[in-house]
């Protein structure tokens, strides 16, 4: 049973907002579908009173009805009853219901001051994004609530108590817990701790760590000031002190965040000349969670965000396939091709050439940190060399490597859910809290990213719902929300699996969740930013906008002016400024394949145009595999892709202004291997030419099928065979 939610509490700033704005931004859909658990929708603010009937309101209602009629979606239940398409009975698959497009599909003029129609999260002449039901029947058949299970029945022998005022770290040794670890016949215990440090050079710099001398202890102790990254603790037991045969009974790793002299000097240098109060930035990211799946799988977390006044970006649209390009757009303002051109992660030492945001912040007197779990699939290390030079002041990776090597693991959906005595994600969130607490009186920038409970399954995040809520509450308890902009976000939704074959799966993959927190003092100083964020809640936004926002934060600190915008999206802008109402994907560097503003209608899968378009996609893949035939393991090659069956074919509706091309959304199964692929193909009528927009998506897992291929994106298409075919 999902929890009951209290009414949405509005901040003073929200209460004082103009009536028109409140109507537009805080009006919520009335959910009258008898088949839906009403508890879920109490997580949203209560609906505002309906607006008075005006010409604008009538125009919007007419526009919504027109759009739904065009898309074969009944308006009854969406506009009148507040139910999304498919909430009662059969939930539409991608093949059933046309998707919405970035074209003007209304006959009535649209009004930017009018509320967003029910059933939509973005509504303008350049973009209309439908708001689907997160608990529709078909998606709920694929979802199950996961119970949180502690990683160990034992309490750890050692815990950390850090005093951030005087920089002391106490390791508390819990003698009262020893019986749970000691075999009954053993009486002697020897424990020691070792410092964890980054080591290695060149291509091994981000892969190696070393541990210092093992220093014996048998009581609680203070960690020496020289140890700043983390410690590895080991305990062995024997029948006597002189016993040669000793049994390992306890191993643990504790991460530390301790100030470094050079960081303190940098901070003090700027503190002496700063005139404005700088805003710190804390970015907390969870891989592969859509906005809808946050509500579905983590309702307590969603409730907390809605109840405590966070700003939501409901139209936050990813710009590329996976984590790396979507994070690079935020951190550098580069798209994938530009990032590989300027700072190729496949070449040793090249990542350092990227203009990462943490460099901008460090250069302007901020402390910096970056932490991520699951070292093998880290954003900058998965099939990449990573960093030769440590990228931030506080860098979790050496501790992660040490923990993964020395601690026990419990796997869930092929990822390390438990690492030793706690969830792997707990390490990251505790590190984030400690970093922000350490620099609570100083400006800082930190990125903290987790993969292990969300990357591979739609249901897994539900097990961490209460834990995530706890960490968000800790931000408030520790006073971190008083001085920080917190960005709580994801990179994309789930990219593969059965849910991707549903309409909601198509939409969710492209619409990750994104919430922003701003301190009260900042809201009071910048009411125009508060107003812009309220409006941008229902505007099309993307990672490039977030990049521009981070630079805007720096400029507001008074420490630097005129920072360049995102190079790969000249039209993108800070979300602290109202986004244009008529924004479109094309104007914001979102390829058609990733655009959720799309309006597609089903067409005959057997039509000559569909056959030609799919033949073009298959030929495109095979030519790409042929061009990289030397990038496979010796004695292996990628099989030639052929068509198995066509699952879906749709064509984008014609906008008012005739375009020289048509876009086709295609899903098909390939042979051999049964790969399910999704592609958006653009056909230029005049010259009868085809073009792939974005990249080709793989909708089902391929696991070991493509192990022989060394190039990341080609693994989606490669089916490894021993006999060379090219």
C-alpha positions, -999 to +999 in steps of 0.1 A: +000+000+000+014+034-009+016+060+018-009+088+024+005+122+017-003+155+035-014+185+016+013+203-002+028+231+019+036+263+001+064+286+009+058+323+016+072+330-019+048+306-035+019+320-016+028+355-027+031+346-064+007+363-088-026+345-092-020+337-129+014+322-121+000+301-093-028+288-116-003+279-142+023+264-121+006+247-091-025+234-107-025+196-106-046+171-124-077+158-107-073+120-106-108+105-107-099+071-121-115+045-099-087+020-108-059+042-094-046+042-058-055+077-047-027+077-021-001+081-049-015+113-061-016+129-027+022+134-033+013+162-056+001+197-046-037+201-044-052+214-075-057+251-076-093+264-083-101+262-120-094+294-139-123+316-149-134+309-184-115+333-207-108+334-243-073+321-235-086+292-214-111+282-241-083+283-266-061+260-245-090+236-239-098+236-276-061+231-284-059+201-260-090+185-275-077+191-310-043+175-301-060+145-285-084+140-314-055+141-339-037+115-318-068+092-315-068+097-277-103+102-262-106+135-245-131+121-220-111+110-190-081+131-198-095+166-200-128+161-182-120+134-156-083+141-152-072+106-162-043+100-185-047+078-216-047+041-207-052+044-170-084+023-171-080-011-186-054-016-213-023+006-210-011+017-244+021+003-258+043+023-281+025+008-310-010+016-297-009+054-291+007+080-313+033+102-295+031+139-294+054+161-315+073+194-316+049+209-342+020+232-337-011+210-339-038+234-329-061+256-349-064+281-320-037+305-309-018+294-278-014+316-249+018+314-227-001+328-197-027+300-197-024+269-175-009+237-190-038+215-200-045+184-180-026+154-192+004+175-203+036+186-186+047+209-214+024+228-237+035+253-263+037+258-300+071+241-302+066+213-277+037+194-262+048+166-238+021+142-225+020+133-188+013+096-185+000+078-155+029+063-134+008+035-120-011+024-152-019-013-152+006-025-179+036-008-163+026-020-129+026-056-141+063-051-147+069-034-113+071-049-079+078-031-046+112-043-033+118-046+004+149-031+019+171-058+034+201-049+056+234-059+042+245-078+073+228-091+104+259-079+123+266-044+135+301-033+123+329-034+149+341+001+140+322+033+132+334+068+124+327+100+145+340+131+127+342+165+144+342+190+115+350+220+139+384+207+150+391+182+122+393+151+144+381+117+133+374+091+160+372+054+151+350+039+177+358+003+185+327-015+197+339-043+221+302-051+229+297-064+194+327-087+194+308-119+203+290-118+169+324-120+151+345-142+174+344-180+171+338-194+206+371-211+208+391-180+200+401-154+226+428-132+211+420-105+186+445-082+167+432-053+147+450-027+126+442+001+102+459+013+070+455+045+050+441+044+015+458+065-011+456+070-049+485+055-068+496+046-103+506+067-133+495+072-168+469+046-179+469+030-144+464+063-125+427+058-120+429+020-116+454+016-087+455+024-050+479+016-022+475+011+015+499+022+041+515+004+071+490-016+092+489+002+126+477-019+155+449-008+178+427-025+204+407+005+215+389+035+200+415+059+184+419+092+166+429+089+130+462+109+124+457+142+105+480+129+077+454+103+067+428+122+047+411+099+022+401+067+040+412+038+061+411+000+057+405-019+089+413-056+094+409-078+125+421-114+130+415-138+158+434-167+173+434-191+202+463-172+217+485-142+210+513-164+198+491-186+176+503-188+140+469-197+127+448-166+128+413-162+112+402-130+096+370-120+114+364-084+103+372-061+074+358-027+068+365+005+049+358+041+061+359+070+038+371+104+051+366+140+041+393+161+057+404+196+047+436+200+028+460+229+033+460+240-003+422+240-004+420+260+027+445+286+013+424+289-019+392+294+000+408+320+023+422+339-007+388+345-022+370+350+012+392+380+018+380+398-013+345+385-019+316+410-016+287+387-023+276+356-005+285+326-027+260+298-033+274+263-029+264+235-053+256+199-043+246+176-072+231+143-062+224+120-091+208+086-095+213+067-127+184+056-149+154+070-130+127+088-149+104+114-133+075+089-134+096+061-119+107+083-091+070+087-082+063+051-088+092+035-071+102+061-045+070+078-034+083+087+001+112+105-016+089+122-041+065+132-012+094+148+006+104+169-024+069+181-031+062+188+006+093+209+013+093+233-016+118+219-042+115+232-077+108+205-103+117+206-140+090+184-154+101+189-190+138+180-184+147+161-216+179+141-221+201+150-251+218+116-258+216+079-251+235+071-219+252+086-188+284+099-203+271+123-229+243+136-207+266+143-178+292+158-201+266+182-214+261+194-178+298+194-168+313+208-200+286+221-223+298+196-249+279+171-269+293+136-273+312+142-306+327+174-294+338+159-261+355+130-279+372+155-302+385+178-275+391+154-246+389+118-258+385+095-228+399+067-248+433+084-248+455+086-217+454+120-201+429+135-225+400+139-201+421+166-183+416+188-214+378+191-208+366+223-193+348+206-164+326+227-141+346+217-110+376+235-126+356+267-129+345+264-093+380+255-080+395+285-098+371+307-080+377+296-045+354+266-041+363+232-026+354+204-050+344+167-048+334+139-070+322+104-059+306+075-077+298+039-068+305+007-088+341+015-099+339-008-130+311+013-146+321+047-134+311+074-159+347+083-168+362+048-165+338+024-182+359+014-213+378+047-207+411+055-191+397+080-165+418+107-150+455+108-148+454+139-125+430+137-096+400+158-109+387+172-076+400+181-042+381+151-027+380+120-049+362+089-038+375+064-064+406+051-045+384+043-015+359+026-039+387+005-054+400-005-019+365-014-007+356-034-037+388-054-034+386-061+003+350-062+013+323-088+008+297-081-019+260-089-024+250-085-060+216-075-073+208-074-110+246-077-117+255-047-096+271-044-061+241-036-040+259-043-007+295-036+000+306-049+034+281-038+061+262-012+041+247-004+007+272+008-018+251+039-023+253+047+014+290+052+010+283+079-017+255+097+002+275+097+035+305+111+016+283+138+002+270+147+037+305+147+051+318+169+023+290+195+027+294+194+065+332+199+062+328+230+041+295+242+055+309+277+061+328+278+028+317+276-009+319+241-025+309+222-056+303+184-054+290+157-077+278+125-061+265+097-084+250+063-077+244+034-101+240+003-080+203+004-070+187+018-102+207+011-133+193-023-144+157-027-131+126-006-128+117-020-094+151-018-076+149+018-066+119+011-044+141-007-019+161+025-013+131+049-010+132+054+028+170+056+027+170+083+001+144+103+020+166+100+051+196+115+033+175+143+019+162+150+054+198+150+066+206+178+042+182+199+063+192+185+097+229+194+091+221+229+078+233+221+043+202+235+027+209+269+042+239+276+019+235+253-011+218+249-043+210+211-044+204+195-078+187+161-073+185+145-107+190+116-131+206+112-165+178+093-182+151+067-175+155+029-179+169+023-213+162-014-218+139-042-207+102-050-211+091-016-199+108+000-229+082-016-252+054+004-236+045+040-245+055+051-210+089+034-215+096+055-246+087+086-228+104+077-195+137+069-210+139+104-223+125+123-193+147+118-162+137+135-129+152+168-119+145+188-087+163+220-075+166+233-040+175+270-033+181+284+002+156+309+017+181+338+017+188+332-020+151+331-028+145+364-010+175+381-028+164+368-062+126+367-065+130+368-103+149+335-102+121+319-081+096+331-106+116+317-135+119+283-119+082+282-113+076+289-149+103+265-161+086+237-142+065+232-173+089+243-200+112+222-221+147+221-205+178+199-209+213+192-195+228+222-215+205+245-195+218+230-163+254+237-175+245+273-181+228+274-147+260+263-129+279+291-146+251+315-136+257+305-100+294+314-103+286+347-119+261+355-091+290+350-066+306+381-080+339+362-085+338+360-123+318+375-152+308+366-187+314+329-187+307+312-220+275+293-225+273+256-236+292+254-268+270+226-282+238+245-276+241+283-283+204+288-277+204+271-243+203+292-211+202+292-174+171+278-157+173+309-135+159+327-165+124+320-180+128+295-208+110+306-241+075+294-242+078+284-278+110+263-273+115+233-295+139+203-295+156+216-326+164+249-310+178+233-279+201+207-296+179+177-288+180+153-317+146+141-330+153+106-317+155+118-281+128+145-283+096+139-263+078+167-280+071+144-309+037+137-325+038+104-344+010+085-360+010+047-368+016+037-404+015+004-423+046-016-413+045-032-448+046+001-467+075+006-492+087+037-473+090+017-440+108-011-458+133+013-473+138+031-440+145-001-421+168-013-449+187+020-445+191+015-408+203-021-411+228-011-439+240+018-417+247-006-388+265-031-410+286-004-426+296+009-392+305-026-380+325-032-412+344+001-407+354-011-373+360-048-380+395-045-365+381-034-332+371-069-321+389-095-301+412-117-322+394-146-340+360-129-335+338-107-356+304-091-355+277-110-374+260-092-403+227-078-390+195-088-409+159-080-403+139-104-382+105-086-378+091-051-376+075-042-343+064-006-349+064+020-376+052+056-371+055+089-390+057+124-376+027+145-384+031+174-408+034+208-391+017+239-404+049+250-421+058+222-446+092+207-439+115+193-465+117+160-446+096+134-427+106+116-395+099+079-390+100+061-357+109+025-362+113-005-338+124-038-352+140-071-342+173-081-358+190-114-365+211-131-352+207-126-315+172-112-313+183-076-307+154-051-304+163-018-320+147+017-321+156+043-346+143+077-358+150+080-395+146+113-414+137+111-451+144+141-474+117+139-501+133+161-527+166+142-529+151+108-516+178+105-489+177+090-455+194+101-423+197+086-388+188+112-361+205+108-327+217+072-323+201+038-326+187+025-293+190-010-281+158-019-262+168-053-247+199-065-229+228-078-249+252-089-221+278-113-234+266-112-270+289-083-277+320-090-255+343-092-285+336-056-295+359-029-280+340+002-291+313+012-267+284+022-289+289-007-313+283-032-285+246-024-289+247-039-325+274-065-324+266-102-322+300-119-317+308-149-338+341-169-342+340-170-379+348-137-395+321-126-418+335-094-433 
